[in-house]
Amino acid sequence: MKAVAYKKASPIDHPESLLNVEAPIPHATRRDLLVELQAVSVNPVDVKVRTTVAPNGDEYKILGRNASGVDKEVGPEASYSSPETKCTTLAPLHVPAQTLSFILSTSTSSARDRRVLALRMQPLCR
């Protein structure tokens, strides 16, 4: 799976500030959702993280937290969504498995579930 990542916290003009890398596709467990992406964005938190937080050891830190897509896999404890549901989501910073094709939206409580997932808005005009 292709992803945008970095290995060293650095300014954007550094030649290795953004790298195209391969990452494994994550799997949904517990209350997780695996969302197949149709759109992803890098927000100001990603920019701050990229310039100040170094990845662990020789690992890559993958960027992109906000996404819109379709649920492809739902964890066994998730009761708030089902496969093929169109949604928008925000992945927490501690979740390492963000890619250009999938995002793992993870949570540990039902209150958190409702904050990281929303049904995608329908168009106002047809």
N, C-alpha and C positions, 0 to 999 in steps of 0.2 A: 504494500500500500504506500503511495507517495505521500510525503508530508513536508512541511516547511519547518526547519528547526535551526538551532545554533548550538555550538559547542563551547563558546566563550562569550561572556557578557562583553559587548562592545558597541560603539556607536554605529549607526546605520551605514556610514560611508566606509566601514571596514569591509574588505573583500569577502570575509566569511561571516558577516553579520546575519545573513539568511542563506541557508543551504537547502537544497532539495535532497531528501533522504528517503529510504524505505523503512517502513515501520509495520509491525504485525497488526492484523485486525483484532481488536479486543472482543471479548465476549461478555454478555450481560449476565450478572449474577445478582442475587438478592433483589433489591429494588431498582437495579440499573436498567437503562434503556440504551440500546445500540441504535443510533440514528444514522441512516444513510443520507449523506449530505447532498443538498441541492444548492446551498449557498452557505458560505462561511465568512466571518469577518475577524479582523485583528482589531481589538479595541485598545483604548489607552492603557489598560492594565497590562496587556501583552507587550506594549512598547516599553513600559516601565520594567517589567520582568526581564525582557531581553537585554536591557542596558545595565541591570543591577544584579541579577541572580545567575550565578554560574551553575551549570548542570552538575550532577554528581559524577565524579570520576571521569570516565571516558564516554559517558552517555550523551545523547542529544537531548535538548529541551525543545519540545515541539510546541509551536504557537497556534493560536486560533481557538477561541473559547465560545464565541457566539455562533449559532448555526441554525439553519432551517433545513428540514428534510422530512424523511419518512421513517417511522420506527420499523426496524427490521428484526430486532430481537428484544424480547422483554424478559427481565428476570422473574423467577418464580414467585417472589413476594410483591411484585408490582401489580397493583390493582387499578391504577389510574390511566393505563394506556393499553393498547393492543397493537400487534403488528399491522403495518400499513396505515397507521394513523399519521396524518400530516401534522407536524409540530415545529415549534421553535424551542431552542434550549440553550442553556448556559452551562458549560462544564466547569466545575470547581478547579481551582489552581492545583490541588493535590492529585488530580487525575492525569496520569502521564500519557494516556492513549488518545491523543487528538491527531487526526490525519486529514488529508484533503478529501477522503471518500467517506469516512465514518467518524463519529464522535461518540464517546461513551459518556452519557449523562448519568452520574451516580449520586446516590443519596443514602442516608442512614435513618431517616425518620420520615413519617408521612408529611410533616410540615415542610421539610426540605423538598420533598417530591413536588409539591405544588409550586414552590418558588423556582425550580430549575426547568420546568416544562410548561408550555402553554400550547393550546391548539393554534394552528396557523390561521391567521385572519383570512376570511374569504374576500374576494374583490368586491368593492362597493358598486362597480359598474360592470355590466357584461357587454 
